[in-house]
Amino acid sequence: MFGVATSSFQIEGAAEQRLPSIWDTFCDTPGRIEDGSHGATACDHVSRYRQDVALMADLGVDAYRFSISWPRVMHADGKLNTKGCDFYLRLLDGLNENGIRAFATLYHWDLPQYLEDRGGWLNRDTAYRFQEYTDAVSRVLGERVFSWATLNEPLCSAQLAYELGMHAPGFTDRAMAKQAAHHLLLSHGLGMQVLRQNCPNALNGIVLNLSPCHAASESHEDRAAAFRADQDLNGWYAGPVLTGAYPDLIDQLPAHEVPDVQEGDMETICQPLGFLGVNYYSRGVFRAAQGALYEDVAVPGKPLTDMGWEIYPEGLVEVLEMLSDRYDLPPIYITENGAAMTDRIEGGAVEDSSRIRFFEQHLAALERAIAAGADVRGYFAWSLMDNFEWSYGYSKRFGLVYVDYETQERTVKSSYKAFQSMLKTRNDRSAC
Ligand code: IFM
């Protein structure tokens, strides 16, 4: 199954038709977004979704992964906002009419601001509010959705948002990050219970971002640092979800950084999964550092994307191997993979050959992983179109479709045409 992915805050716009989210507040805070921009309009997808669905139909994808904006579909009193839901009903109808399967993510970082005002993910109650939201939304949209994911990349919602200050709400405290991570994981477990009840025939799961963690040198110290990084970045999320336990790193944390885990939480978090979504972008290289669990280092001379991330296709094989070595796995979907490149529109065209090469290399790596036994059922390119890249604003372009943010004109890039031709060749072959 091949698809493309997006998320609500990054593309939807129509901010005036929903409640504010933590990302509105973050964008309103000077200095938080690199280019000083705001996600309020983004790709104006709420008005232009028909055109965007047509672009997907023309691309020939089997599936579309998008997220639902919690502040669009719920009122602050916990009641469903039926007007907000109508947008998703129309979108889902459009997808279904074109034979495109809907992969809906419930939480891709746009927490309603009213919940942040009550403590956000530091407040255990937010996990129960997530369960309530999951229940309301899955009852209304459930029949039209092929697959539900509870969370997208809880690592980012916890670490980037509470420890590194790079994402909303922008705190810089590891103890907070660990507590937020626990409540996010709890919300996943509570959400899964509801999804199993309301949508037993859907493919229900979670999406994690995973990266191989390499040591900067063969020294014992650097290898130990890379091992800690792996536990902190990968195991902290995959472990609880797939085995019901945090990695051993939990015993090395100072007491005030150990999250409050209540009786039964780990069982709640470890629910049977219909699928595991894996987002893969790059590897990490780590060394030991005074006063830190690990420090990441840039390896000179490696090919980089416009995000400064190393292009490392073999990492996809390594991540899939690591998962199967460690866990009993459900079927896997690569729910995001892609690259920001310095695209230029010239004469109405965008020649993004470096992105085409990126996809070719990663799909070849995926083929190797599947040949080695990985049970991967689908692959989603990030992203359908250029969009609001969080704290980088509109300065980074990941799309197969170029967006002119002044006019909202969409222009398909060469990578879109390459993806389209790959899908067409596949369909022609399977017809023989
Ligand atoms: O744009 C993000 C997306 O929201 C989550 N995964 C990584 C992408 C690129 O940074």
Boltz pocket constraint, residues with backbone or C-beta under 6 A from the ligand:
constraints:
  - pocket:
      binder: B
      contacts: [[A, 7], [A, 10], [A, 153], [A, 279], [A, 336], [A, 382], [A, 388], [A, 389], [A, 398]]
      max_distance: 6.0
